[in-house]
Amino acid sequence: MTREEAFNFLSSQVKNPNLIKHHLAAEAVMKALYAKLNPQVNPAELEKWGLVGLLHDADYELSKNHPEKHSLILEKKIGNQLPPDVLYAIKSHAFQYNLVEPKSQMDWAMYCSDELTGLIIAAMLIHPDKKLSSLTVDFILNRFNEPLFAKGANREQIKTCESKLGISLNEFINTALLAMQSIAQELEKNN
């Protein structure tokens, strides 16, 4: 499945524009993480990591009332069009619901970054100018350490970047923030 085909599929499944933005953010972060973890960038692998981010919640609107089916609906719809490792990474990002445990770097990268993209967007929305370009790692870390801020963003899940990817929390936030800032025009545009 090409990136264009994946985006067309995503657009046919997801109607909420903010959820589309979440997918775009996850795609950018996944590509940045691949490049960080693999100094010898393989373009085909980079695209695979991007596809995981782009498609990871494509069935969210269909499964939101049945979290145990999250990513499994996607598997039935397009699983045969995706490389097995891409499909597995998508499924394992929701392992607390579907019991498909992350194993590879790609799996853990999606698991860790899924929650962080939401936290960064929430931080942007409370910043005075509401711009990604104005955010800093310190600003995000301060919000990270406020338990009542973006309560839905699982901090423990984000912090698995340290044990599973070997990246400090600061470095992880910085990588994600820079990736999201690189597509700020898409993420900041009004719905």
C-alpha positions, 0 to 999 in steps of 0.5 A: 500500500502506498502512502497515497493509498493509505491516506485515501483509505484513512480519509474514507474511514475517519471523519473527524478532522482532528483525528486526521491531524493526529494521524499526520502527527503520528506519521511525522513522529514515526518517521523522525523516530525511525531516522533517529534510531537508524542512522543508515536510513532505508527509504522503504523502512522509513515509509513503513514506519510512516504508514504505521503512524498514518494508519494506526487509528484508522478504525478508531471511529468504528471501534471507540465503543469496543476498544478490544476490537481497535485495530482488529477492524482495520486488519479485516479491512486492509490487513492483506494490503499491508506488510505483516510488520506494519500490520503488527505494529498497528495492532500492538499499539493498542495492546492494553485492549487487544493483547497484541504485545509490542515486540519490535522497535517499530511497535514500541515507537508507535506505542510510545508516540501515540499518547505523546502526539496528543499531549503536544497538541494539548500543550499547543492549544493552551499556549498563548499563541497556539502555535507549535513553533512556540512550544519548547521541550520544557513547556511540554515537560511542565505540562507532562508533570501536571497530572490534571493536564491532558489526563487522557495522555498516559504518561507511563506509556510515553515514558516507555521510550526510555526502556523500550527505545533507549531514548530519554524522555527529553530527547523523545519529546524533542524528536516528536516536537521537531517532527510535528513542527515540520508539518505545523501548517497541516496540524494548525490549520482550522477545520 
